[in-house]
Amino acid sequence: MNDADAGHEADAPDTDLALYDRTAHDAASQVIARYSTSFGMGTRLLPREMRAHIENVYAMVRVADEIVDTYRGPDARELLDSFEREVDAAVTRGFSTNLVAHAFGRTAASVGITDAQITPFFASMRMDLDKTVHTDESFRTYVYGSAEVIGEMCLAVFLNTGEGPRPLPPEVAEGARRLGAAYQKVNFLRDLGADETALGRSYFPGVKSETLDDAQLAALVDDCRGDVEAAERCLPALPRRARVGVATTIEIYTRLLDRIAQTPATELSATRVRVPDRIKLAIALRHIIEGRRREPTPERSAM
C-alpha cells in the first residue's frame, strides 16, 4: 500500500449500517421539506427522534402518492407493486437499496407499524389507478387506507418512540384515525376542481364541482369538523411536544376549513384556498409558548 492509498483510506467515511440509516433519513427528510408546509410545520415542533420517524413515514407515503398522482404512466401499477414489496422487505430485513423504503422500514420496526397499516394504505393507492367515482362504501375504504391508517402510523411514532413497539390504546387510535380522515377530506375539498380536471377523480360520493351547492358544502365541512373534534378529545394522551405539534396542525387545518366554508360553493372549484405561511408560523409559535406555559415547573412536579 502506497502513501496515496493510505491517505485515501484515512479520508474514507465509515460504512456501517448506522451511517446508511442516517443517509436514508436525510433523503427522506427532504421530501417533507419540499412538499408540505402545514404538516411540516407541526413536525418541526417534535423532539428530534420523533420528528425523524414522522419524516420517514411521510416520505414513504409521498412516494407512493407521486406514483399514482404525478407519474401515472402505463406501468404505474407495476411501480406501485414494486415499491410496496420493497417497503415490506425493508420492514422485515431492516435494509433496502431504496433510501425512502429503508428509512421507513427502520421506523416501522422501531415503533410498531405493521402490515395492518401498510397493506390498506397501498390498497387505497391502487384504487387511485382505476377508480374515478366513489360510492359511500368505496369512499370509506379509500379514506381508511389513504388517511386513517396514516393517523395510526403517526400515533405509533408519538407513543412508541424510545419505548419500542407496543399496542396502541384503542380509544386514542380511533382519534388518530378520525384526524387522518379529517385532513384527507379537507384536502379533497380544497382540491375539488383540480382532482376532477387534472386527475379525473371525484372522491365525495354524489358530489361534483359543477353542481356543488352551499348546503352540500356546509354538510361536508360539518363532517370534517366532527372528525377534528373527536381527535381533539384524544390530545391529552399524547406526550407534551407531540401534543403541541398535533395541535398546531389541527389549528392550521381548521383555519383552512374555515376559509373553505366561507368560499361560495360555486367558486370553490376555481379557487385553491390556503392559509398563508406567516399565519402558519404565528400559529406554531403560539402553540410553542402555550405548551411551555402548561409544562410543570420542577417545584410543581415534585409536589
ZAVOLO-222420 format. One record per residue (C-alpha): residue number from 1; x, y, z. Coordinates in steps of 0.5 Angstrom, whole numbers, plus 2048, in hexadecimal, padded with zeros to 3 digits. Example, Ala and Ser with C-alpha at 12.3 -4.5 7.8 and 13.67 -1.06 7.14 Angstrom:
// ZAVOLO-222420
k 1 x 819 y 7F7 z 810
k 2 x 81B y 7FE z 80E
END
This chain:
// ZAVOLO-222420
k 1 x 800 y 800 z 800
k 2 x 803 y 807 z 7FE
k 3 x 802 y 80D z 801
k 4 x 7FD y 80F z 7FD
k 5 x 7F9 y 809 z 7FE
k 6 x 7FA y 80A z 806
k 7 x 7F7 y 812 z 805
k 8 x 7F1 y 80F z 801
k 9 x 7EF y 80A z 807
k 10 x 7F0 y 80F z 80C
k 11 x 7EB y 814 z 809
k 12 x 7E6 y 80F z 807
k 13 x 7E0 y 80F z 80B
k 14 x 7DD y 80A z 810
k 15 x 7D9 y 805 z 80C
k 16 x 7D5 y 802 z 812
k 17 x 7CD y 801 z 812
k 18 x 7CC y 807 z 816
k 19 x 7CF y 80B z 811
k 20 x 7CB y 808 z 80C
k 21 x 7C5 y 809 z 811
k 22 x 7C7 y 811 z 811
k 23 x 7C8 y 812 z 80A
k 24 x 7C1 y 80E z 809
k 25 x 7BE y 813 z 80E
k 26 x 7C1 y 819 z 80B
k 27 x 7BE y 817 z 804
k 28 x 7B7 y 816 z 807
k 29 x 7B7 y 81D z 80B
k 30 x 7B8 y 821 z 804
k 31 x 7B1 y 81E z 802
k 32 x 7AD y 821 z 807
k 33 x 7B1 y 828 z 807
k 34 x 7B0 y 828 z 7FF
k 35 x 7A8 y 826 z 800
k 36 x 7A5 y 828 z 806
k 37 x 7A4 y 82F z 80A
k 38 x 79E y 82D z 80E
k 39 x 7A0 y 826 z 810
k 40 x 7A8 y 828 z 810
k 41 x 7A6 y 82E z 815
k 42 x 7A4 y 829 z 81A
k 43 x 7A9 y 824 z 819
k 44 x 7AF y 829 z 81B
k 45 x 7AC y 82A z 822
k 46 x 7AD y 823 z 823
k 47 x 7B3 y 820 z 827
k 48 x 7B9 y 81E z 822
k 49 x 7B8 y 816 z 822
k 50 x 7B0 y 817 z 822
k 51 x 7B1 y 81C z 81C
k 52 x 7B6 y 818 z 818
k 53 x 7B1 y 812 z 819
k 54 x 7AB y 816 z 816
k 55 x 7AF y 819 z 811
k 56 x 7B1 y 812 z 80F
k 57 x 7A9 y 810 z 80F
k 58 x 7A7 y 816 z 80B
k 59 x 7AD y 814 z 805
k 60 x 7AA y 80D z 804
k 61 x 7A3 y 810 z 804
k 62 x 7A5 y 815 z 7FF
k 63 x 7A9 y 811 z 7FA
k 64 x 7A3 y 80C z 7F9
k 65 x 79F y 812 z 7F8
k 66 x 7A3 y 815 z 7F3
k 67 x 7A3 y 80E z 7EF
k 68 x 79B y 80F z 7EE
k 69 x 79A y 816 z 7EE
k 70 x 7A0 y 819 z 7EB
k 71 x 7A3 y 814 z 7E6
k 72 x 79D y 810 z 7E4
k 73 x 7A1 y 80C z 7DF
k 74 x 79E y 806 z 7DC
k 75 x 7A3 y 802 z 7E1
k 76 x 7A0 y 806 z 7E7
k 77 x 79D y 7FF z 7EA
k 78 x 7A4 y 7FC z 7E9
k 79 x 7A8 y 801 z 7EC
k 80 x 7A3 y 802 z 7F2
k 81 x 7A3 y 7FA z 7F3
k 82 x 7AB y 7FA z 7F3
k 83 x 7AB y 800 z 7F8
k 84 x 7A6 y 7FC z 7FD
k 85 x 7AB y 7F6 z 7FC
k 86 x 7B1 y 7FA z 7FE
k 87 x 7AD y 7FD z 804
k 88 x 7AB y 7F6 z 806
k 89 x 7B2 y 7F4 z 805
k 90 x 7B5 y 7FA z 809
k 91 x 7B1 y 7F9 z 80F
k 92 x 7B3 y 7F1 z 80F
k 93 x 7BA y 7F1 z 80E
k 94 x 7BC y 7F8 z 810
k 95 x 7BF y 7FA z 80A
k 96 x 7BD y 7FD z 803
k 97 x 7C1 y 800 z 7FD
k 98 x 7BB y 805 z 7FC
k 99 x 7BD y 80A z 801
k 100 x 7B6 y 80C z 803
k 101 x 7B4 y 805 z 804
k 102 x 7BA y 804 z 808
k 103 x 7B8 y 80A z 80D
k 104 x 7B1 y 808 z 80D
k 105 x 7B3 y 800 z 80F
k 106 x 7B7 y 803 z 814
k 107 x 7B2 y 807 z 817
k 108 x 7AC y 802 z 817
k 109 x 7B1 y 7FC z 81A
k 110 x 7B2 y 801 z 820
k 111 x 7AB y 804 z 821
k 112 x 7A7 y 7FE z 81F
k 113 x 7A4 y 800 z 819
k 114 x 7A2 y 7F9 z 815
k 115 x 79E y 7F6 z 80F
k 116 x 798 y 7F8 z 813
k 117 x 799 y 800 z 811
k 118 x 79E y 7FE z 80B
k 119 x 799 y 7FA z 807
k 120 x 793 y 7FE z 807
k 121 x 797 y 804 z 805
k 122 x 79A y 801 z 7FF
k 123 x 793 y 7FE z 7FD
k 124 x 790 y 805 z 7FD
k 125 x 795 y 808 z 7F9
k 126 x 794 y 802 z 7F4
k 127 x 78C y 805 z 7F4
k 128 x 78F y 80C z 7F1
k 129 x 792 y 808 z 7EB
k 130 x 78B y 806 z 7E8
k 131 x 785 y 809 z 7ED
k 132 x 783 y 810 z 7EB
k 133 x 77C y 810 z 7EE
k 134 x 77B y 80D z 7F5
k 135 x 775 y 80A z 7F9
k 136 x 773 y 80B z 800
k 137 x 777 y 804 z 801
k 138 x 77D y 805 z 7FD
k 139 x 77E y 80C z 800
k 140 x 77E y 809 z 807
k 141 x 783 y 804 z 804
k 142 x 787 y 809 z 801
k 143 x 788 y 80E z 807
k 144 x 789 y 809 z 80B
k 145 x 78F y 806 z 807
k 146 x 792 y 80D z 805
k 147 x 791 y 811 z 80B
k 148 x 78E y 80E z 812
k 149 x 794 y 808 z 812
k 150 x 799 y 80E z 811
k 151 x 796 y 811 z 817
k 152 x 797 y 80A z 81B
k 153 x 79F y 80B z 818
k 154 x 7A0 y 811 z 81B
k 155 x 79D y 80F z 821
k 156 x 7A1 y 80A z 822
k 157 x 7A7 y 80E z 821
k 158 x 7A4 y 813 z 826
k 159 x 7A3 y 80E z 82B
k 160 x 7A9 y 809 z 82A
k 161 x 7AF y 80D z 828
k 162 x 7B4 y 80B z 82D
k 163 x 7B0 y 805 z 830
k 164 x 7AF y 800 z 82B
k 165 x 7A9 y 7FD z 827
k 166 x 7A3 y 7FD z 82C
k 167 x 79C y 7FC z 82A
k 168 x 798 y 803 z 829
k 169 x 793 y 805 z 82E
k 170 x 78C y 803 z 82A
k 171 x 789 y 80A z 82C
k 172 x 78F y 80E z 82A
k 173 x 790 y 80A z 824
k 174 x 789 y 80C z 822
k 175 x 78A y 813 z 823
k 176 x 790 y 813 z 81F
k 177 x 78C y 80F z 819
k 178 x 787 y 815 z 819
k 179 x 78C y 81A z 819
k 180 x 78F y 817 z 813
k 181 x 789 y 817 z 810
k 182 x 787 y 81E z 811
k 183 x 78E y 820 z 80E
k 184 x 78C y 81C z 808
k 185 x 785 y 81F z 807
k 186 x 788 y 826 z 808
k 187 x 78D y 825 z 802
k 188 x 787 y 822 z 7FE
k 189 x 783 y 828 z 7FF
k 190 x 789 y 82D z 7FD
k 191 x 78B y 829 z 7F7
k 192 x 784 y 827 z 7F5
k 193 x 784 y 82A z 7EE
k 194 x 78C y 828 z 7ED
k 195 x 78A y 821 z 7EE
k 196 x 785 y 821 z 7E9
k 197 x 788 y 825 z 7E4
k 198 x 78F y 822 z 7E5
k 199 x 78E y 81B z 7E7
k 200 x 787 y 81A z 7E5
k 201 x 785 y 818 z 7EC
k 202 x 77F y 819 z 7F0
k 203 x 780 y 817 z 7F8
k 204 x 77A y 819 z 7FB
k 205 x 774 y 815 z 7F9
k 206 x 76F y 818 z 7F5
k 207 x 773 y 81F z 7F5
k 208 x 775 y 822 z 7EF
k 209 x 779 y 829 z 7EF
k 210 x 774 y 82C z 7EA
k 211 x 76E y 82A z 7EE
k 212 x 770 y 82B z 7F5
k 213 x 76C y 830 z 7F9
k 214 x 76C y 833 z 7FF
k 215 x 768 y 82E z 803
k 216 x 76D y 829 z 801
k 217 x 773 y 82C z 802
k 218 x 770 y 82E z 809
k 219 x 76F y 827 z 80A
k 220 x 776 y 825 z 808
k 221 x 779 y 82A z 80D
k 222 x 775 y 828 z 813
k 223 x 777 y 820 z 811
k 224 x 77E y 823 z 812
k 225 x 77D y 827 z 818
k 226 x 77A y 821 z 81B
k 227 x 781 y 81D z 81A
k 228 x 785 y 822 z 81C
k 229 x 781 y 823 z 823
k 230 x 782 y 81B z 824
k 231 x 789 y 81C z 823
k 232 x 78A y 821 z 828
k 233 x 787 y 81E z 82D
k 234 x 78D y 819 z 82D
k 235 x 792 y 81E z 82D
k 236 x 794 y 81D z 835
k 237 x 796 y 816 z 833
k 238 x 79C y 819 z 82F
k 239 x 7A3 y 81B z 832
k 240 x 7A3 y 822 z 833
k 241 x 7A7 y 824 z 82D
k 242 x 7A3 y 81F z 828
k 243 x 79D y 823 z 82B
k 244 x 7A0 y 829 z 829
k 245 x 7A2 y 827 z 822
k 246 x 79B y 824 z 821
k 247 x 797 y 82A z 824
k 248 x 79B y 82E z 81F
k 249 x 799 y 82A z 819
k 250 x 792 y 82A z 81C
k 251 x 791 y 831 z 81C
k 252 x 794 y 832 z 815
k 253 x 790 y 82D z 812
k 254 x 78A y 830 z 816
k 255 x 78C y 837 z 813
k 256 x 78C y 834 z 80C
k 257 x 785 y 831 z 80D
k 258 x 782 y 838 z 810
k 259 x 785 y 83B z 809
k 260 x 781 y 836 z 805
k 261 x 77B y 836 z 809
k 262 x 77B y 83E z 807
k 263 x 77C y 83D z 800
k 264 x 776 y 83C z 7FC
k 265 x 775 y 835 z 7F9
k 266 x 774 y 838 z 7F2
k 267 x 77B y 83B z 7F3
k 268 x 77F y 835 z 7F7
k 269 x 781 y 831 z 7F1
k 270 x 784 y 837 z 7EE
k 271 x 788 y 839 z 7F4
k 272 x 78D y 836 z 7F8
k 273 x 78C y 838 z 7FF
k 274 x 792 y 838 z 803
k 275 x 795 y 83B z 80A
k 276 x 79B y 840 z 809
k 277 x 7A1 y 83E z 80B
k 278 x 7A2 y 844 z 810
k 279 x 79C y 841 z 813
k 280 x 79E y 83A z 814
k 281 x 7A4 y 83D z 817
k 282 x 7A1 y 841 z 81C
k 283 x 79C y 83B z 81E
k 284 x 7A2 y 837 z 81F
k 285 x 7A6 y 83C z 824
k 286 x 79F y 83D z 828
k 287 x 79F y 835 z 829
k 288 x 7A6 y 835 z 82B
k 289 x 7A5 y 83B z 830
k 290 x 79F y 838 z 833
k 291 x 7A2 y 831 z 833
k 292 x 7A8 y 833 z 837
k 293 x 7A3 y 837 z 83C
k 294 x 79F y 831 z 83D
k 295 x 7A5 y 82D z 83F
k 296 x 7A6 y 82C z 846
k 297 x 7AC y 82F z 84A
k 298 x 7B1 y 82B z 84D
k 299 x 7AE y 82D z 854
k 300 x 7A7 y 82C z 852
k 301 x 7A8 y 825 z 84F
k 302 x 7AC y 823 z 855
k 303 x 7A6 y 824 z 85A
END
